[in-house]
Amino acid sequence: MPRIPRRFSLLALIPLLSLASACENSVSITGDVLAGSYTATSFVVTQTGQPPVDVLSKGGSLTINIAADSTTTGTLVLPAGAIPGQAGTADMKGKMIRRPDGTYQIDLTESAFIESLVWQQFTDALVSTSFLVNTQFQVTIRK
């Protein structure tokens, strides 16, 4: 059986290495972008000892626009009976603040309970499952 010199076997690997490096350059990973227009797709409030209240089905809404500089605009509408003592509208003008643990909070110009909620970022969504005083908030806003 003929013996192939070692240098020729190494030369055979060159096209394979070139192909592998060409493929590697074609892969790109894009991180989630916080900026965008969000609308609540789920908004459930549960007070201790009470049944859950679906704020959206009662006519409530939440829209938040987050600009590239993290400033926010939008509106929160809470119908009567969704959250005792909280009916009405609130302006979402403020700034989205990234916390050291990677979650977010909204720092609003006008104070509203929603700025106490903590948000986690997912692909095209922000989700809050926050407990304030005796009330559980489960809110999902999507782009």
N, C-alpha and C positions, 0 to 999 in steps of 0.2 A: 504494500500500500504506500503510495507516495506521501511524503511528509510535506505539509505546507509550512513555510517559514513563518515564525511568530509575527514578524512585521506585517505580513499580508493579512493575517487574521485581525490585527488591530485596525488596519485600514478599512476593513469591512464594517467596523463599528461606527465610523465617522458619519455615514448617511443616517444611521439610526439616531445618533446624538443630535444631528441637525434637525431631524424631524421632531424629536422630543422637545427641543428648545423652541421650535416654531409654534408648536401647540401650546406650550406654556404661556407664551405671550398673548394668546387669544383669549385667555380667561380673565374676566374682570368681575370684581365683586363691588357692588354699590351698597353703601350703608343706608339705613333708613333716614329719610329726610323729615325733620320735624315740621318744617313750614308747610302750610296748606290750609285748605278750608275743610273743617270738620263739622259733622252733623251727628247728633245723638241718634243711635240706632237701638239703644237700650238704656232705660233710666228707671231703676227700681229702688224704692225707699222702704225700709222696714224699721219701724220703731219697735223697741222691746215690748213684747206681749201683744203686738198688733199684727194683722195680716199685711203682707207686702202690698205696696201701692205702685202700680205701673204709671209713672208720670206721663209718659208719651200717650198712652191710651186715654188719659183724662184730658188731653189737649195741651199738654206741656211740650216744650221744645228747648233745645240747646244747640246753638251754632257758635263755633269759635273759628276765627281766621287767625292763623299764626304766620306772621311775616318772617322773612329770612333773618331779621334782626331780633326775633323772638317777641316782638310786640304783638299784642292780641286785640282783636275787636270781635264783636258778636253780641248775641243776646240770649239770656236765659229767661224762659217764660214758665212760671209755675202757676197752675190753675188752683183755685180754691179747693181745699181738702186734700191736696197731694201731700203737703207737709204743713202741719198745723202752724199758723202764724207766719207762713212764708209765701203767701200768694202774691202774685205780681210779676214784674219784669226786673231784670238786672242787666246792666251794661257789662259786657265782658272786656272792656277797655283796660289794658294793663300790659303785663309782660309775663311770659312763660319762664320760670326759673328752674334751672337744672340743679338738683340737690346732690350732695356728695355721694349718695348711694346710687346715683344714676336715674332716679325717679324725678318727676316734675311736679311743681306747684304753680298755680296762677296767682300772680300778685296783681290784684285789681286796683284801679284808681278809686272806685267806690266799693266799700266792703260788702261782701256777700258770703254766705256759708260756703259757696263753691270754691273759694280760694283756700279753704282748709283741706280740701280733698287732695290726695296724693295720686299721681297718675303714672302708670307704666306705659312705655312706648312699645308697640308691636308694629309689624308691617302694616302701614296705612291705617293705624288705629291707636288711640290712647284709651286706657282702661283704668278705672278707679274702683277699688273695693275698700272704701274707707269707712271707719266707724267713728262717729262724732257724738259725744255725750251718750244718748241712748238710741241712736239712729244709725243704721247701716245703709250706706249708699253704694249701689252697684251701677256704674255708668260706663257705657262704651260710646265713644265718638269716633266716627270713621271719615276718611277722606272721600 
